[in-house]
Amino acid sequence: MHIRMFGRAVPAMLFIGLLAAAAVAAAQSGPANLLVNGSIDGGIEGWETWTPQGQPQISYDTTVYRSAPGSAKLQGFSAQDRAALVQRPEVIPGKTYKISAWVKTENVSRAGVMLRVQFNLATNPSQKTRDHIILGNLQGTNDWTLLEETFVVPPGTGTLIVEPFLDRAQGIVWWDDITLTLLD
């Protein structure tokens, strides 16, 4: 009888140990990223591309990145080129979020590298519930730079538009490790 109890105790202890390990791993990984493929792993899948002006190029680059295996590369060839990656995550009004992204630039001709966040009215996404967040406005050549801000979502907001952006500039921009997390 003593052996039978020990036989049941081992699987129970293993199960409890696995639960504890899973809880520690979840706590160490931090809050979930609400953006699809924010780490730009394996390509830019999950992101829409937006090139409303000029002839910019958006691609996946496996030679320049902050974290392997690659980054999103936006390249402008004239001062009129505009390009962005785009996602529209749902958010909860009154909650606090943090947006962050890593960006690297090379020979960008004007202060046109930014992370832009738009706040869309839930009942009419073309209407905005507050001014855009604009982070960066970088130009020239910069090594990997962290852009981040914490904000509270205004009443009536249903979605955001998150846009790692090259706006009316020549040069190259790499984006990597873009996150949107719910803090409370």
C-alpha positions in Angstrom: 0.0 0.0 0.0 2.8 2.4 0.8 4.3 1.8 -2.7 0.9 2.5 -4.4 0.7 5.9 -2.7 4.2 6.8 -3.7 3.3 5.8 -7.3 0.4 8.3 -7.3 2.4 11.0 -5.5 5.1 11.2 -8.1 2.8 12.1 -11.0 1.0 14.7 -8.8 4.4 16.3 -7.8 5.5 16.3 -11.4 2.2 18.0 -12.4 2.5 20.7 -9.7 6.2 21.3 -10.7 5.1 21.7 -14.4 2.4 24.2 -13.4 4.9 26.2 -11.3 7.5 26.2 -14.1 4.8 27.5 -16.6 3.8 30.3 -14.2 7.4 31.4 -13.8 7.9 31.4 -17.6 4.8 33.4 -18.1 5.8 35.9 -15.5 9.3 36.3 -17.0 8.0 36.8 -20.6 6.0 39.9 -19.5 2.7 41.1 -20.9 1.5 39.8 -24.2 2.2 41.7 -27.4 -1.1 42.8 -29.0 0.6 43.3 -32.3 0.9 40.3 -34.7 4.5 39.6 -35.6 5.8 42.7 -33.8 9.2 41.0 -33.6 9.3 40.8 -37.5 10.3 37.2 -37.4 10.4 35.5 -40.7 8.9 38.4 -42.7 6.4 41.2 -42.4 3.4 38.9 -42.3 0.7 40.3 -40.0 1.5 43.9 -41.2 -0.2 45.8 -44.0 2.0 48.0 -46.1 1.1 51.6 -47.0 2.9 53.5 -49.8 0.6 56.4 -50.7 3.3 58.6 -52.4 6.5 58.2 -54.4 8.2 54.8 -55.1 9.4 53.6 -51.6 10.2 50.0 -51.0 9.2 47.9 -48.0 11.0 44.6 -47.5 12.2 42.0 -45.0 15.9 42.3 -44.2 17.9 39.4 -42.7 21.2 41.3 -42.7 20.3 44.2 -40.4 18.2 43.5 -37.3 18.1 44.2 -33.5 16.9 40.6 -32.7 17.3 37.7 -35.1 16.3 36.7 -37.6 15.4 40.0 -39.4 13.7 43.4 -39.5 11.4 45.4 -41.6 13.2 47.7 -44.1 11.6 50.9 -45.4 13.6 52.7 -48.1 12.8 56.0 -49.7 14.5 57.1 -52.9 13.1 60.7 -53.1 12.0 63.4 -50.7 8.4 62.6 -51.6 8.5 58.9 -50.6 6.1 57.8 -47.9 5.9 54.3 -46.5 4.6 52.6 -43.4 3.8 49.2 -41.9 0.2 49.2 -40.5 -1.8 47.3 -37.9 -5.1 48.0 -36.3 -5.3 46.3 -32.9 -8.5 46.6 -30.7 -8.1 48.4 -27.4 -10.2 49.0 -24.3 -11.1 52.6 -23.4 -9.8 53.8 -20.1 -7.0 51.2 -20.0 -3.3 52.0 -19.9 -1.0 50.7 -22.7 2.6 50.9 -23.7 3.8 51.2 -27.2 7.5 50.6 -28.1 9.7 50.0 -31.1 13.3 49.8 -32.0 14.4 51.8 -35.1 17.7 52.2 -37.0 18.3 54.7 -39.7 20.8 55.3 -42.5 21.2 58.6 -44.4 17.6 59.7 -43.8 17.2 63.2 -45.5 14.8 64.8 -43.1 13.1 64.2 -39.7 10.6 61.8 -41.2 11.2 58.6 -39.2 8.5 58.1 -36.6 6.3 55.6 -34.8 2.8 57.0 -35.3 -0.3 55.8 -33.3 -3.8 56.9 -34.2 -6.9 56.5 -32.0 -10.0 55.5 -33.9 -13.6 56.0 -32.7 -15.3 52.6 -32.2 -18.4 53.6 -34.2 -16.6 55.3 -37.0 -12.9 54.4 -37.4 -12.2 57.4 -39.7 -12.9 59.7 -36.8 -10.2 60.2 -34.2 -10.7 60.3 -30.4 -7.4 62.3 -29.7 -4.3 63.6 -31.4 -1.9 61.1 -32.8 1.1 60.0 -30.8 4.3 60.7 -32.8 7.5 59.2 -31.5 10.9 59.8 -33.1 11.1 62.3 -35.9 14.6 60.9 -36.6 16.8 61.8 -39.5 20.4 61.1 -40.5 22.1 57.9 -39.4 21.2 56.5 -36.0 22.1 53.1 -34.4 19.2 51.1 -32.8 17.1 53.6 -30.8 14.2 52.7 -28.5 11.0 54.7 -29.0 8.3 54.2 -26.3 5.4 55.8 -24.6 2.7 54.9 -22.1 -0.8 56.2 -22.7 -4.4 55.8 -21.6 -7.0 55.0 -24.3 -9.7 57.8 -24.5 -13.4 57.0 -24.1 -15.1 55.8 -27.3 -11.9 54.4 -28.9 -12.2 51.0 -30.5 -8.9 50.5 -32.3 -5.5 52.0 -32.9 -3.6 52.4 -36.0 0.1 51.6 -35.3 2.4 52.8 -38.0 6.2 52.5 -38.1 6.7 55.2 -40.7 9.1 56.8 -43.2 7.5 60.1 -44.1 8.6 62.1 -47.1 12.2 61.3 -47.0 15.1 59.5 -48.7 17.1 57.0 -46.8 16.7 53.6 -45.1 14.9 52.7 -41.9 14.8 49.4 -40.1 12.1 48.5 -37.6 12.2 45.7 -35.1 10.7 44.4 -31.9 7.5 46.5 -32.0 5.2 46.0 -29.1 1.9 47.1 -27.8 1.1 45.8 -24.3 -1.8 46.3 -21.9 -0.5 47.5 -18.5 -3.7 47.5 -16.5 
